[in-house]
C-alpha cells in the first residue's frame, strides 16, 4: 500500500503537518510551541529597509539572474504564487516573538552595523581581468567568484585575498541573488558571526518551521525515504530497527509513525535509533534529543504504535548491530536513514562520518546468515544535496567550484521566488540560518574539493556492494505532486539504471537527490 502524505490526511493535534505548503502556520506552532500558541501582531513596516543603502539596485534586478553556463539562459520573470502571500504574512507575524520584535526589526540596526552588513562600492568597473572593462554588477560578481576559484586552485593566495576584498565591497544580504551569495561567501571565508546571524539565531524555531514548510527540499527527501521504508518492511517483521544518521527535530517520523500504526497489528516493535554527534553540543539552535524523544513518544502513544527511541554514538551503533547479527533472528529488520547536509538541517556533517555510517549499514543489511525469504534484511535511504562537480561536464576543482556556485545561486533564487521583496527580513533570516552553511562548501576551496574527491569511493553505494531499490511509479508521481510540478518552478525526475534515484530540481538546476539501496 502506498503512503499518502496529503495535507488533509496528516492533520493531527500532537504534531503539525509539514507536508504541504498550504497548511496553516497556526498548525505548525502546535509542535514546537506551547499548547496555546500566541502569535504576535508584529508586522514589518515599510520603513524597515530604509536603513540599507539600496540606491544602486532597482527591484527589477532582484530576481531571476541565474548563472549562464553553456546553454543555460537567464530565467524569465516569475510571478509570485499569490496563494502563498497570506501564509507569508502570517509567517512575518510570528517570525519574532513579541519581546524580540525590536531585536529583529532591521530599522534598529546602528550605522556601524549597516556598514558591516551591506557595503556598496562606488566603482562599477571590474579590476579583473581588465581595469577598463565596464560591466554590470551581476557579471562583475560572477567573474570575481570564478576568478577566486581559479586563484585558489593555482595557489595564488595574495590574488585570492584581493579578489575577496573586491567581493566584500559588492556583497549585500538584501541585494541580487549573486550579491547575497557573495555576502555569505565572504562571511564564511572570514569565519565571522555577523549581526544578521546573531539576530536570526534568536528566532531559529520560527525560521525552521517556516523554511521546512515553505521549501520542498526536506519534505521531498523525507517523503521519498518514508515511502520506501514502508514499502520495504516485510509483513512478518516483528522488530523493525530504524537508524537515523541525523534526527534533528524528528520531523521526518510523524507521518511514518501514523502509517505504521495503521498497518501494524500491534505486535511489532519499532525502534528508532538516533546517532549522537558531539559537535551538536556546541550548537544552541539544534533541538535536544530529550525534547525530540518526548515528542516522538507522545505521537506514537496517540497513534497507538509500540515505539522505542534511543540515542547512541557510532561506536555504540557498531556494537549494537553486532549484537543483532549474533542473535540471528529472522524477524528483525533494519532500516538505515541517511539524510545529510539538506538545507533545513542547517549544518554540514563530516564526510568521514557519512562513510563510517554507510559501512556499518552495508555490513548490517548484507548479513547473509539471516534474511527474509532470500531478500536483504534491510534497506538504506539517502537524501543529500547533489555533488557540485556532477553539475558540470568535467572534473577537477574548477568544475567543483563552478558547479557549487551554480547550485548555490539556484538555492538563493528559489528563496527569492517564494519571498516577494516586502518579506526581505524573513528571507534574510532564513538564508543566514539555512543557506549560509551550504556556502561553506564554496568558501572551503580546494580543501573541500580534495576532501570530496578522496572520499568519493566510500560514498559510491553501488561500488561498495549495495544493490538499487527501484522507486515505484506511484512514489515518483506523489513526489511530483508534493513539489507542485507544473505549477511551480520545481521538478522531479528519476535517475540510475535501476531508477532508484529521485532528483529534485529548481528551474534548470538539480539540487537534491534521494536514493534507496538494499
C-alpha atoms as one frame of an Amber mdcrd trajectory, in Angstrom:
protein
   0.000   0.000   0.000   1.158   3.496  -0.760   1.700   6.063   1.927  -0.209
   9.252   1.227   1.239  12.491   2.517  -1.531  14.838   1.508  -2.272  17.566
   3.991  -5.873  16.560   4.583  -4.740  13.089   5.647  -1.975  14.123   8.016
  -3.527  16.686  10.322  -3.106  15.674  13.915  -3.110  17.524  17.181   0.184
  16.463  18.713   2.327  17.109  15.649   1.662  19.637  12.895   1.573  18.858
   9.195   4.828  19.711   7.436   3.922  18.066   4.160   2.019  20.822   2.426
   2.792  24.449   1.748  -0.903  25.187   2.153  -1.021  24.081   5.791  -1.688
  26.956   8.144   1.148  28.411  10.172  -1.001  28.102  13.274  -0.903  24.313
  12.914   2.885  24.363  12.761   3.011  26.080  16.113   1.351  23.089  17.767
   4.545  21.056  17.512   7.198  23.476  18.665   5.349  25.922  20.871   3.169
  25.716  23.926  -0.281  24.205  23.714  -1.808  27.635  23.262   0.471  29.408
  20.845   0.120  33.164  20.806   1.366  34.897  17.698   2.465  38.496  17.947
   0.929  41.225  15.862   4.322  42.195  14.578   4.414  43.437  11.008   7.410
  44.646   9.068   6.987  48.334   8.434   7.590  49.862   5.061  10.452  51.849
   6.560  12.282  48.801   7.833  14.607  48.604   4.874  15.284  52.324   4.641
  18.378  51.924   6.778  20.070  49.993   3.989  21.722  51.817   1.142  19.962
  50.424  -1.870  20.280  53.221  -4.355  22.291  51.144  -6.777  19.609  48.473
  -7.050  16.222  48.537  -8.656  13.511  45.987  -7.988  13.717  44.560 -11.470
  17.201  43.291 -10.748  16.139  41.386  -7.676  15.022  38.219  -9.354  15.965
  35.514 -11.743  19.580  36.252 -12.580  20.652  32.627 -12.803  24.214  31.927
 -13.844  24.829  31.386 -17.520  26.917  28.286 -18.229  26.894  26.696 -21.644
  23.314  26.530 -22.874  21.823  27.918 -19.673  19.898  31.132 -20.213  18.595
  33.693 -17.797  15.273  32.764 -16.299  12.065  34.544 -17.299  10.224  36.729
 -14.820   8.297  34.685 -12.300   5.017  35.759 -10.774   4.984  35.110  -7.043
   2.323  32.476  -6.223  -0.439  34.552  -4.680  -1.908  31.644  -2.734   1.163
  31.821  -0.510   1.005  35.561   0.201  -1.407  35.261   3.122   0.729  32.474
   4.546   3.852  34.622   4.320   2.086  37.468   6.075   1.362  35.068   8.878
   4.994  33.990   8.823   6.198  37.542   9.288   3.839  37.964  12.223   5.416
  35.095  14.150   8.968  35.173  12.815   9.759  37.051  16.011   8.232  36.704
  19.438   6.682  39.852  20.874   9.622  40.517  23.165  12.125  40.069  20.319
  10.440  42.358  17.805  12.895  45.147  18.384  15.870  42.837  18.016  14.933
  41.679  14.517  13.486  44.938  13.189  16.328  45.986  10.972  15.497  49.648
  11.383  17.108  49.448  14.829  20.500  48.497  13.433  23.104  51.146  14.054
  25.000  52.813  11.254  28.049  50.715  12.095  26.049  47.545  11.653  24.619
  48.847   8.393  28.080  49.334   7.006  29.138  45.833   8.011  26.019  44.217
   6.605  25.825  45.948   3.259  28.649  47.941   1.733  28.119  49.199  -1.791
  31.066  50.129  -3.937  31.067  53.432  -5.830  33.083  51.780  -8.559  31.389
  49.873 -11.343  34.420  48.681 -13.267  35.901  45.245 -12.798  39.548  45.084
 -11.741  39.938  41.558 -13.069  40.590  40.783 -15.822  40.682  44.356 -17.200
  40.508  47.666 -15.333  38.858  49.322 -18.309  36.073  46.801 -18.795  32.680
  48.236 -17.797  30.184  45.524 -16.889  27.190  45.289 -14.605  27.418  44.143
 -11.001  25.955  40.743 -11.846  28.754  39.779 -14.211  31.300  41.546 -12.024
  30.465  39.353  -9.029  30.230  36.259 -11.209  33.671  36.839 -12.703  35.150
  37.672  -9.318  33.808  34.460  -7.800  35.134  32.395 -10.697  38.458  34.235
 -10.526  38.678  33.458  -6.823  38.174  29.769  -7.569  40.885  29.819 -10.218
  43.315  31.693  -7.965  42.692  29.220  -5.157  43.291  26.265  -7.453  46.600
  27.774  -8.589  47.668  28.518  -5.019  47.801  32.290  -5.635  46.846  33.355
  -2.117  47.600  37.071  -2.499  45.448  37.292  -5.600  42.661  35.357  -3.891
  42.718  37.797  -0.954  42.500  40.774  -3.291  39.564  39.221  -5.128  37.861
  38.542  -1.804  38.347  42.195  -0.862  36.615  43.310  -4.057  33.815  40.821
  -3.483  33.296  42.184   0.014  32.703  45.643  -1.462  29.931  44.302  -3.668
  28.333  41.824  -1.267  24.960  42.610   0.278  22.340  40.433   2.072  19.414
  42.396   0.577  20.735  42.617  -2.972  20.514  40.452  -6.046  20.996  36.716
  -5.887  24.721  36.901  -6.581  25.228  39.758  -4.121  23.661  37.624  -1.417
  25.741  34.594  -2.372  28.844  36.788  -2.236  27.817  38.157   1.166  27.586
  34.718   2.766  30.690  33.594   0.859  32.751  36.382   2.436  31.338  35.721
   5.895  32.212  32.032   5.587  35.644  32.908   4.233  36.340  35.170   7.208
  34.685  32.728   9.610  32.727  35.583  11.123  29.440  35.593  13.009  27.804
  38.832  11.892  24.978  40.866  13.355  22.454  39.334  10.983  23.367  35.831
  12.129  23.135  36.660  15.820  19.689  38.186  15.369  18.455  35.331  13.172
  19.510  32.641  15.640  17.220  34.173  18.257  14.299  33.233  16.042  15.583
  29.834  14.951  12.452  27.877  15.865  10.117  30.100  13.882  12.507  30.264
  10.929  12.958  26.488  10.926   9.226  25.845  10.897   8.695  28.259   8.037
  11.651  27.029   5.977  10.659  23.373   6.221   7.037  24.204   5.463   7.579
  26.523   2.514  10.527  24.931   0.717  10.295  21.351  -0.578  13.903  20.235
  -0.049  13.492  18.437   3.270   9.890  17.352   2.700  10.841  15.807  -0.651
  13.658  13.696   0.815  11.631  12.693   3.877   8.601  11.707   1.831  10.688
   9.553  -0.511  12.500   7.845   2.368   9.333   7.128   4.345   7.608   5.748
   1.256  10.449   3.340   0.512  10.775   2.229   4.140   7.067   1.435   4.342
   7.185  -0.477   1.086  10.269  -2.465   2.101   9.264  -3.615   5.610   8.419
  -7.349   5.428   4.984  -8.369   6.658   6.458 -10.915   9.069   8.898  -8.471
  10.700   8.320  -8.292  14.447  11.117  -5.857  15.346  11.996  -3.002  12.998
  15.171  -1.034  13.785  15.341   2.384  12.089  18.750   4.057  12.443  18.699
   7.805  11.773  22.019   9.457  10.915  20.813  12.947  11.893  17.426  13.003
  13.611  17.416  16.736  14.334  13.940  17.697  15.468  12.498  14.371  14.376
  10.154  15.912  11.820  10.640  13.083   9.322   8.998  10.482  11.518   5.439
  11.556  12.475   3.943  10.578   9.075   5.755   7.234   9.232   4.550   6.631
  12.794   0.980   7.335  11.686   1.149   4.903   8.784   2.988   2.202  10.740
   0.344   2.386  13.448  -2.381   1.994  10.848  -0.740  -1.054   9.292   0.634
  -2.738  12.401  -1.348  -5.394  14.240   0.081  -4.080  17.498   2.562  -6.916
  17.954   5.508  -5.353  16.126   8.027  -3.160  17.950   9.535  -0.201  16.140
  12.883   1.000  17.432  14.244   4.387  16.352  17.979   4.845  16.954  19.411
   8.365  16.746  23.128   8.868  16.182  24.744  11.152  18.753  27.172  13.793
  17.493  29.478  15.582  19.916  29.607  18.720  17.774  25.876  19.273  18.275
  26.502  20.293  21.882  28.108  23.500  20.624  25.096  24.493  18.526  22.289
  26.036  20.612  19.903  26.095  17.644  19.719  22.306  17.462  16.895  20.734
  19.385  17.903  18.482  22.258  17.425  14.772  21.806  15.410  14.620  25.033
  12.813  17.017  23.634  12.654  15.201  20.314  12.316  11.850  22.060   9.490
  13.146  24.240   7.501  14.369  21.255   8.058  11.165  19.303   6.855   9.075
  22.236   3.767  11.233  22.630   2.932  10.968  18.960   3.419   7.201  18.989
   1.179   6.937  22.055  -1.605   8.910  20.399  -1.199   6.893  17.199  -1.133
   3.555  19.010   2.330   2.397  17.932   4.854   0.481  20.030   7.908   2.693
  19.730  11.288   2.748  21.441  13.598   5.735  20.882  17.301   5.576  21.755
  20.479   7.554  21.165  23.998   6.181  20.690  27.271   7.179  19.087  28.826
   5.417  16.107  30.854   3.076  18.281  27.734   2.101  20.175  25.882   1.562
  16.895  28.548  -0.817  15.626  28.316  -2.813  18.866  24.516  -2.875  18.712
  24.475  -4.080  15.098  26.894  -6.848  16.028  24.517  -7.949  18.797  21.628
  -8.084  16.337  23.754 -10.102  13.941  24.698 -12.600  16.647  21.069 -13.034
  17.672  20.310 -14.096  14.125  16.579 -13.592  14.424  14.701 -13.847  11.171
  12.007 -11.431  12.308  14.314  -8.432  12.919  14.588  -5.938  10.078  16.872
  -2.916   9.635  16.492   0.482   8.023  19.341   2.999   7.812  18.268   6.559
   7.062  20.995   8.939   5.874  19.727  12.484   5.455  22.826  14.643   5.225
  23.539  18.328   4.568  19.984  19.129   3.457  19.341  22.889   3.701  16.779
  22.732   6.524  19.312  20.862   8.688  21.473  23.978   8.877  24.718  22.054
   9.262  27.351  20.275   7.169  28.440  16.887   8.503  31.944  15.468   8.281
  32.069  13.235   5.223  34.095  10.674   7.198  31.085  10.186   9.486  28.942
   9.545   6.413  31.315   6.866   5.149  31.504   5.194   8.557  27.706   5.139
   8.798  27.378   3.626   5.317  29.922   0.917   6.112  28.012  -0.141   9.232
  24.750  -0.048   7.296  26.079  -2.145   4.432  27.616  -4.780   6.713  24.403
  -4.999   8.719  21.845  -5.402   5.942  24.065  -7.729   3.905  24.310 -10.317
   6.665  23.515 -13.369   4.531  23.123 -15.620   7.553  19.747 -14.001   8.199
  17.316 -12.841   5.545  13.654 -12.622   4.680  12.859 -15.237   2.043  16.210
 -14.724   0.362  15.947 -10.921   0.396  18.159  -8.392   2.147  17.391  -7.914
   5.808  17.248  -4.164   5.468  17.337  -1.025   3.370  19.337   2.202   3.155
  17.708   5.513   2.254  19.872   8.505   1.345  18.952  12.160   0.858  21.608
  14.757   0.090  22.479  17.871  -1.867  23.774  16.795  -5.283  27.559  16.803
  -5.594  28.655  20.042  -7.241  31.038  18.503  -9.760  28.227  16.383 -11.197
  26.537  19.549 -12.449  29.401  20.277 -14.843  30.832  18.414 -17.825  34.328
  17.925 -16.417  36.119  17.002 -13.218  38.616  19.000 -11.192  38.479  21.835
  -8.728  37.237  24.423 -11.231  34.324  22.163 -12.139  33.568  21.641  -8.450
  33.680  25.372  -7.723  31.535  26.447 -10.663  29.070  23.621 -10.100  28.615
  24.629  -6.472  28.273  28.266  -7.486  25.537  27.349  -9.949  23.792  25.289
  -7.299  24.017  27.999  -4.647  22.541  30.572  -6.953  19.605  28.270  -7.656
  19.009  27.851  -3.910  19.095  31.603  -3.344  16.964  32.194  -6.433  14.299
  29.859  -5.088  14.244  31.886  -1.880  13.530  34.970  -3.945  10.721  33.263
  -5.826   8.929  32.335  -2.617   9.500  35.669  -0.869   8.453  38.914  -2.565
  10.539  41.976  -1.817   8.434  43.192   1.117   9.278  39.968   3.003  13.009
  40.624   2.762  13.652  40.361   6.510  12.178  36.867   6.717  14.181  35.782
   3.682  17.395  37.207   5.117  16.931  35.302   8.367  16.324  32.002   6.580
  19.243  32.475   4.207  21.526  33.232   7.138  20.444  30.110   9.028  19.908
  27.523   6.299  21.729  28.552   3.123  24.861  30.076   4.629  26.110  26.594
   5.694  25.827  25.490   2.062  28.159  28.334   1.083  30.853  26.813   3.284
  31.438  24.275   0.510  32.348  27.159  -1.792  34.495  29.015   0.740  36.269
  25.772   1.641  38.069  25.989  -1.678  40.477  23.284  -2.803  40.475  21.711
   0.680  36.765  20.932   0.392  37.209  19.646  -3.142  40.095  17.378  -2.130
  38.016  16.012   0.744  35.166  15.296  -1.661  37.497  13.655  -4.180  39.361
  11.412  -1.737  36.151  10.100  -0.177  34.176   9.596  -3.405  34.824   5.855
  -3.494  33.481   5.368   0.017  30.308   7.265  -0.882  29.648   5.315  -4.083
  26.974   2.956  -2.807  26.933   0.727  -5.847  30.708   0.401  -5.787  30.713
  -0.739  -2.155  28.374  -3.602  -2.969  24.850  -2.294  -2.446  22.003  -3.021
  -4.843  19.485  -0.476  -6.051  15.923  -0.453  -4.714  13.721   0.708  -7.570
  11.360   3.612  -6.937   7.772   2.795  -7.849   5.909   4.944 -10.351   3.417
   5.852  -7.654   6.197   7.204  -5.439   7.555   9.279  -8.312   4.149  10.715
  -9.133   3.444  11.551  -5.496   6.813  13.316  -5.246   5.912  15.402  -8.299
   2.624  16.346  -6.678   4.356  17.234  -3.418   6.582  19.829  -5.132   3.715
  21.009  -7.382   5.499  20.152 -10.589   3.875  22.041 -13.428   2.573  24.751
 -11.117   5.862  25.753  -9.514   9.438  26.037 -10.779  10.390  22.747  -9.107
  10.576  19.433 -10.933  11.271  15.781 -10.108  12.961  13.156 -12.273  14.318
   9.633 -11.871  17.950   8.639 -12.359  20.052   5.497 -12.261  19.867   2.397
 -14.429  17.512   0.839 -11.899  15.570   4.080 -11.394  16.344   4.019  -7.692
  17.122   7.717  -7.543  14.820  10.726  -7.394  16.155  14.189  -8.187  14.534
  17.457  -7.149  15.489  20.469  -9.217  14.712  24.151  -9.413  14.404  25.515
 -12.946  17.397  24.054 -14.798  19.479  23.067 -11.784  19.329  19.694  -9.962
  19.542  20.304  -6.213  18.529  17.319  -4.056  18.994  13.608  -4.724  17.246
  10.749  -2.951  18.330   7.153  -3.486  17.363   3.797  -1.997  19.565   0.704
  -1.624  19.498  -2.817  -0.250
